[in-house]
Amino acid sequence: MPEQAKTTFAGLDLSVEMLERSRPAWPAKGAVAKAEDIARSREGLVSFAAIGPGGRSVGFESDRQYFSASVTKCMLLVAELRRLRREGLPLDEGTRSTLSSMITISDNAAADQIYARVGDAGLQEVAKLSGMAHFEATVGHWSNAQITAADMTAFMAKLDDLLDLPGGDAGGEMLASVIPAQSWGVPRAAPTDARVRFKGGWRPSDLGELVHQAARVDVRGKAYSIAVLTDGNPSMPYGEETIRLIAAELLRTNER
């Protein structure tokens, strides 16, 4: 057996080692360590997780549970589309409008309407399908569900499969059409040619301000799933900046 495996490409013998070096590497060298440093340096609690091309995952305090706030709305979206399919109902204009308001402007009244239809059972079903190991629905309100960065990243990594439903294309466009005022964090850190589908969540907490975001970033044939969860922020803009700084590191590659 030869000492070094080779493959032929365009008439040239290239070692496997050379091919590996030529491929974009994710995460970029030092990026995760930098993201961890940022997380430790910021006020309050910070957790993150990311899954990149090939399924490699990274994280920091990624199994710490937080109240979900509005991040759960992306799960409610999938749960409602699944309910419609199960009951043989179309995505009518009224439901489409309610879902759009829930996602694009983060309307709480719209989320209440969808939650009344799907309940905790619908959220738990979506969590199971997504492989969310630590998700806990809280009886009575969608915003009190317990989520982790690892779980929300798993959800975003399976987003295309979860939206493989009647109305799923519309749901994906809603997640890509969040209003500019709520498009902070990951969308600000992503390459300008990326398609970013995401949902943020924010609310006051006993520690300060809770600010989260979970996102799926598709760029140049590569998929990246990211979740950054924070609590105890001195202000919402502070939490938004934490998410942007960490996402910028988690989206870095050695070559694109």
GITAGI-V44107 format. One record per pair of residues at least 24 apart in sequence whose C-alpha atoms are under 7 Angstrom apart, sorted by the first residue. I is the first residue (numbers start at 1). GAP is how many residues later the second one is. Records with the same first field share a line. If there is no record, write none. Layout:
I = GAP + GAP
This chain:
24 = 229 + 230 + 231 + 232
25 = 228 + 229 + 230
26 = 26 + 227 + 228
27 = 223 + 225 + 226
28 = 224 + 225 + 226
29 = 225
31 = 218 + 219 + 221
32 = 217 + 218
34 = 215
35 = 211 + 214
36 = 24
38 = 208
43 = 189 + 190
44 = 187 + 188 + 189
45 = 185 + 186 + 187
46 = 183 + 184 + 185
47 = 102 + 181 + 182 + 183
48 = 101 + 179 + 180 + 181
49 = 100 + 101 + 104 + 177 + 178 + 179
50 = 103 + 175 + 176 + 177
51 = 102 + 173 + 174 + 175
52 = 171 + 172 + 173
53 = 169 + 170 + 171
62 = 86 + 87 + 88
63 = 85 + 86 + 87
64 = 84
65 = 81 + 82 + 83
66 = 80 + 81 + 82
67 = 76 + 77 + 78 + 79 + 80
68 = 75 + 76 + 77 + 78 + 79
69 = 74 + 75 + 132 + 133 + 134
70 = 73 + 130 + 131 + 132
71 = 128 + 129 + 130 + 142
72 = 70 + 71
73 = 29 + 30 + 38
74 = 125
75 = 48 + 51
76 = 38 + 39 + 47
78 = 84 + 85
79 = 39 + 43 + 44 + 47
80 = 34 + 38
81 = 84 + 86
85 = 81
91 = 76
100 = 74
103 = 71 + 72 + 75
104 = 70 + 71 + 73 + 74 + 75
105 = 73 + 74
115 = 27
130 = 24 + 25 + 28
149 = 78 + 79 + 80
152 = 62 + 75
153 = 61 + 72 + 73 + 74
156 = 59 + 60 + 69
157 = 59 + 68
172 = 25
175 = 24
184 = 56
185 = 55 + 56 + 58 + 59
186 = 29 + 57 + 58 + 61
188 = 56
189 = 55 + 58 + 59
190 = 58 + 61
193 = 26
194 = 24 + 25
195 = 24
207 = 24 + 25
208 = 24 + 25 + 26
209 = 24 + 25 + 26 + 27
211 = 25 + 28 + 29
